[in-house]
Amino acid sequence: MTNTEKNYVNDLVQFLHKEPKDFTKQDIIKYIEENNIKMLDFHYVGGDGRIKSLNFVVSNRNYLEQVLTFGERVDGSSLFSFVEAGSSDLYVIPRFSSAFVDPFAQLPTLGIMCSYYTKDGLPLETSPEYVLKKAAQSFREVTGMEYQTMGELEYYVIGNKEDLFPATDQKGYHESGPFAKFESFRAECMYLISKIGGMIKYGHSEVGNFTLGDKIYEQNEIEFLVTNVEESANQLIMAKWIIRKLAYEYGLDVTFAAKITTGKAGSGMHIHTRIVDKNGKNCMVTNGELNETARKAIAGYMECAPSLTAFGNMNPTSYFRLVPHQEAPTTVCWGDRNRSVLVRVPLGWTAKGDMVAMENPKEKATDMDGSQKQTVEFRCPDGSANIYLLLAGLAVAARTGFEMDNALQKAAATYVDVNIFEERYKDKVANLASLPVSCWESAEMLDKQRAIYEKHGVFTAQMIDGVIAMLKEHKDADLRQRLEQNPELMQEIVTKFYHCG
């Protein structure tokens, strides 16, 4: 078995003996013909962040060649609010590297993710997927390095209440069955995500669990492996699709909403970031310590943090989660292993000695460099995010850190090594900026910092205007005050955005 086969469970990889990045049109045709594939589905992400589908019957080779060569037309005005009906025709063009066997289809079906192109045969400048591509390229051009990310996808699973082995309220972190009720569901989600090309680090139950009426609500998390930023976005988008599809088959409900009730843990979508050189070596660590490269990127996150919420926290429920003492950030600062900060430097593998060899006497000490695993975590986003735009914004923010003259000073001024909610540190916190408290305020901050995102042509002015308008449509500038007068309003808003993203 080759190294490629060991690294993937994707059916096409196993059959073609190639990594996805090397798939060609003829590879796709070969797989379809030799595996009796009956249907071909094009998938692409709409303006609402959800997967859309276009279905083709595999009737003959000539038509299959045409579809894979030319793509197909779609109505852009029905997919994006910023595309006018008078000039709405777009092409969806397949990305062969994304091909996968649909695990849910009754007929043998091959799915392929697509990109949007205009009538002139050029990428749609305002397509979120293309904005991310431009952001990754601009980071590469400015720094000479590659930007990588991975996501932590938190979600609640909702099913019928059971009386046996009840879980302890809000104590579900890493709980196992039988106290965790949806362990098997999560495991199957993880396997299917891997089958369609996702690279998963691990999965586990999370803190949140509670019962309400005849339903049990159990929080879960699936975390991915770090990869290039474009592939990372696709992993998160496809994972949400898999989780929802499988939940529907199980008769379960799932929600990625940031907050679904008061007093219970909210769900985030933390993004870990890493910067590597052309050989894949981590450029953020020197001798086991965060270096200037990492600090410059962090300075960019600190600079852009208030406007990044415009892409990562896109409905009013997001700001129910971003409140003090909820392991969710409210202040623009960073620190080591500190969950009250916006940007956290997680525990790395830089300890002296080989812990596995110490625990297992028959093991020889390894010389593998654990510092390559070090990441920097951005903690405020949640499931309402437009994943493409969020990761594009983070790439822009990191690049901005390398373009700032005062980046290292900015990093030093925003570093905290404490729990910022302790009373004795209130003076330090008073000198730090705060995150927005509403979609309206996020929109205002994006407008104020829009030049950062429009630089190098990454975000278009039209795209920024569209995001600002969408956020302001929520009219939530005074929502916290209105909630004080009408607490029942929170549940109305939660219900409205229950299936966000």
N, C-alpha and C positions, 0 to 999 in steps of 0.2 A: 504493500500500500504506500502511495506517495505521501509526501508532507502535505500536499494540497488536500488529499482525501482525509487526512487526519484532522485538518483544521476546520472542515465544514461538514454539515449534515444536509446541506442543500442538495436536492436530487439531481439538479443539472451539473453541479460540480462533480458528484460521484460518477455520473454518466459520461461527461465530456472530459474528465481529468484535467480541468482547467479552473483557475480562479475566476470569479465573476468578472473582474476587470478585463479579462481576455476574451470574453464571449463575443462572437461575431453573429451576423445575421444568418449565415449558413449553419452555425452551431444551433441556433434556435430552431431553424427548419429541420435539421437532423433530429433534434430531440423530439419535436412534434411528430414527425413522421414515424420514427422508430419506437415511440412510446404510446401510439394510438391516442394522441391528444385530440379531443373533439372540438374544444372551444378555445379561443384566444381572447383575453380581456386586457384592454388598456386601462390603466389606473393613473389618476393625476389628482392633485390637491386643489380644491377650490378656495375661494376667498374666505370661506368659513373654517378653513383648516382641516376639513374632512376629505377622505378619499372619495373620488368619483370613479365611475366605471363605464366603459363602452365595450360591448360584447360582440365578438365575431364568431361565426361558425367556420370551422376549418373544413371547407368544402372541396377545395382543389389547390394544388401547389401554386398555380399562377396567381390566384387571388391572394394567397398567403404571402407570396413574394411582393405583391403590390402593397399590401398593408404594412409589411415590415420595411419596405423601401421608402414609401411616401408618407406614412402616418395617416391621419384622418382629420377632417374638419370638425370643429365644435363651435358652439355659440358662446363666445367669451363674455357677452353681456349677461348671460345667465349664470356665469361662474364667478365673475368679479364685478363689484359695484363701479369700478373705475373704467370699465370698458363700455363705450357707448353702443347702443343698438344699431346705429347707422353704419358702423364699421367694426362689427363684432366678430367676424369670422377669424378664427385662430386655427393653427395646426397643432395637434398633439403628436409628438415624435417620440418613438420608443427608445428607451435606454436599455440596451441589451444586457448590460451588466446586472440589471435589477430583476431579471427573469426568475420566476419561481412557480412551482406547482401549487395551485390553490388547494389548501387542505380542507376546504369546506364545500367545494363544488360537487354536485351529484354526478355531473359528467366530467371526465378527465379534462382539466382546464389549466392553461398556462397563463399566468398574469405577468404583466410588464409595466413598470412605472414609466411615465412619459414626461416630457418637458414641453412648454408652450413656445410656439414660433408664430411670427406675424405673416401677413400676406406677402411680405418682401423676402420671406425665407430667413429672417433673422430672429434671434431669441427675443421674446417679449421682455422689454426692459423692466417693466413693472411686475413681472411674475415673481412672487416671493422666492421661488426656487432659483431663479436667475440672479436675484439680488444677493442670495447667499453665495452663489458661484463668484460673483464680482467681489464680494467682501473677502473671500478666501484668496482670490487672486491679488487684491490690493495689499493684503497682509504679506503675502509672499514677495511682492515687488518692493515694498518698503523695507522689510526686515531681512529678506533672504532666508526666512525660516517658514515652517509649516505650522498652521494652527489646527489643533485637534481638540475634540470635545467628547464627552459622553454624558448621558442623562440618567437621573434617578427618577423613575416614573412611579409616583404614588397614586393610589386609587382605592376607593371603597368598593367592596363586594357586598351586595345586599341580597339576602335569602331568607327563607322561613326560619323562624326562631326554633331552637331545639333546647330541651330541658336538660339533656345529659351533658356533663362536663362543661358547665358554663364558664366562659372566660371572665377574667377580672377586668372590670371597667377601666379603660385607659391604661391597661398594663399588658398590651398585646405584643410588645416588642420582641421579635424572634420567637414567639410562641409556636409550639408544635401541636399537631393533632394529638388527642381529640379535642384539646381546648381551642385550637385554631380549626375552624370548620371548613375553610376553603383552600386548604393546602394542596389537594389534588388538582383543583381547578387552576391554581397558580402554576403548578408544575407542568400541566398540559399547555397552558399559555406559553410558558418559556420554551417548551420543546417546539411548538408550532412557529414561534417567532424565529427560533434557530433554523428551522426547516426552510423558511423563506429568506434566509440570509442574515438575520440579526445575530450580533455577537454579544452574548449575555455573560455578565460577570457572575451574578447570583440573584436570587430572589428570597424574600422572607416576609413574614407578617410584620406589621408596623404597630406603633403605640395604640392607635385609635381602634376601639371596639366598644359597641354599646348596643342595647336593644331598645326598640321603640315600637310599641304595640306588638304585633305578631311577627316583626322582622328583626333580624340581626344584621348589624352593620360592622363589617370587619375590614380594617385597613391593611393593604398589602403594598409591597414595593418590588419592582424589578429594576435592577441596575445593569448597565451595559458596560462593555469594554471601550476604552478610549480608541478612537479612530479619526480619520480626517473629518473635518467639520461637516462636509456635505453628506457623507455616508452616515454620520451620526444623526443628522436630521432625519434622513430616510428611515433609520432604525426606529426612532421614536414615533414617527407618523405611522409606520406599518404596525408597530407594537400596539398602539391604541386601536387600530383596526382589528387586529387579531383578538385582543382582549374583549372587545365589544361583540364581535361575531361569535366567539366561543360562549360568552355569557348568554347570548340569545339562544344558542343551542341547548345550554344547560337549564334555561328557564330562570336565570339569575339577572340581576340588574347590576350595573357598575357605573360609577361616576368619578370623573377626574376633577370635579369642582374643588376650588380651593377651600371652601368652608360649607358644610351642609347643616350644621346646627351649632348652637352656642355651647361653650363649655367642653367641647370635644376636639380632639386633634384635627387640624386641617391638613390638606394634602398639598405638597409642593412638587416642583419638578426642578430640583437642584441640577445645575450644570457644572461638571468638572471640566477644567481646561488644562491643556498642556501645549507647550511649544517645543518643536523638535527641529533638528537640522535635516539635511537632505538624506542622511543615512538613518534617520529615525531615532537619533540620540536625544534624550531629554536635555534641552538647553536651559532649564529653569533651576537646575541644582548643580552646585559645585561643592565637592567634598561633603556631600550629605546636607548642605545648607542651601536655602533659597538664595539665589544670586541676583545681580542687577537686572538681568533679563526678566526674571519673574517680577521683580519690584516695579519695573517699568510697565509691564502688562497690568499689574494690580493698580498702579496709579491711573491707568486709562479706565479701569473699571470704576475707580473712585470718582473720576471726573465725570463719567457718563452715567453713573448709577441712576440719578433721578429720571433721566429720559429713557433708560433701558426698560423701565417698568411699562412704558408705552407698548412694548412688544411682548413682554413677559407676564403682564398682569392686566388682562384686557377686558375684564368685566367687574362690576361692583363687588362681587363676592371675594375677589382677590384681596380687597382691602379690609375684609372681615378677618382675614388671616394675618395680615401684616400689622399686628398690634403687639405691645410689649408683653414679655413673659410667656410667649407661646412657642419658643424655639423657632421663631420666624423673625427676620431682621426688620428693624425700623430706622436704624441709624447707619449712615454711610461711613463704615469703618471696616477694618480687617484685622485678623489675628490668627494665632495658632490654636487649632483644636478647640475653638471657642464657638459654640453654636448660637450665641447671641449676636454675632457679627454678620455683616452682609457678605463678605468674602472670607472664607475660612481656608486655612492651610491644614488639611487633614493629616493625621498621624501617618508618617511615611515609614519605609523599611530601611532605616539608616542606623539602627542600633548596632552596637559592637557585638560581635559573636554571632553564631548561627543558632537561632532558637530551635529549629527543627532538629538539628544534630544534638543539641543539648537534651531535648526531650526524647530523642530516639537514638540510643547509644550505638546502634549498628549503622547509622547513617554517617557518611563522611561530610565534613563541612563543605559548603558550596562557595564558589567564588563569583556567583551571579551578583550583579549590581542591582540591589533593591531600590536604589534611588531613582531608577528609570520609571518606577511606578508612581512617583510623586505628581500630584495634581494640585490645582488651585480651584476651589469650589465657589460658585456664585449661587447664593441661596434664596433669592427672593422670587424667582419665577414659579408659575404653577400651571396647571392643565389648561388654563384659558389662553395660554400663549399661542401666537402664530409661530410655530417652531422654526420655520425657515427664517423669518424676520428676527426672531430672538437670537438665533445663533449668528446671523449676519451682524446684528447689533453688537454682540459680544466680540466678534472678530474685529469690527471697526473700533470698538473701545480699546481692545488690546493693542491694535495698531497705533491708536492715538497716543497711548503711553510712550511709544517710541518716537513720536513726533513732538512731544512736549519737552520744553527746555527744563522744566522744574519737576520732572517725573519723580526723581528719587526723593526730593523734598516733600512732594505730595504723598508719596508712600509712607514716609517717616511720620508725617503729621497726622495720618489717619490710622496708624497702627495702634491697637490696644491689646494688652496682654491680660485683660481682666474680664470679669463678668460686668458688662457695662450697666447692668440694672442695679448694681449695689449702690447704696446711698453715698458711700464715700467717694465715688467716682463721678458724681453728678456734674461737677465743674468741668471735667474733661469732656463728658458727653455734650455739655452745653456748647462747646466750641466745634462740634461736628454737625454736618448737614444731616437732614432727615429725608427719608424716602417720601414720595407723595402719599397722600391719604385717600385719593380718589382717582378714577379714570380722568376726570376733568383736569386735575392737577398734573397728572402724567402727560396729558395732551399739551398743557401749557409748557411743561418742561421740555417736551420734544420740540415744540415750536422754537423755544429759546435756544436749543442746542442743535437745531436741524443742520447747520452748516457742517458739523462734524460728520454726520451721516451722508450728506450729499457730496462731501469731498471725494475726489477720485472717481466720481460718477457712480458710486455704489448704490445709494438710494436716490431715486429721482424725486424731484420736487412734488410731482403728482402723487407718488407713493406716500411721502410724508404727509401731504395734505389729506390724503385718504384716511390714513391712520388717525390723524388728529380729529377729523370729522367723525369717524366711527366712535372714538372714545367719548367725544363730547355729546354724542347722541344719547348716552346713558344719563346725562343731566344729574350727576351725583355729587356735585360740588359741595352741597350741604347735607349729604345723606346721613352722616353721623348724627347731626343735630336732629334730623327728622326721625331717626331711629329712636332717639331718646323720648320723643313725643309719641311714637307709634312702634313699639317693639315688634308687633306682628308683621310689620313691613319686611323685616329681615327674611322671614320664611317665604314671603311672596317672591322676593328677589332670588333666593336660593332655588326655588322651584323653577323660575324662569331660565336660570343658567345651569340647571342640573346636568345637562349633557353638553357642556361647553367643549369647544375645541375638537 
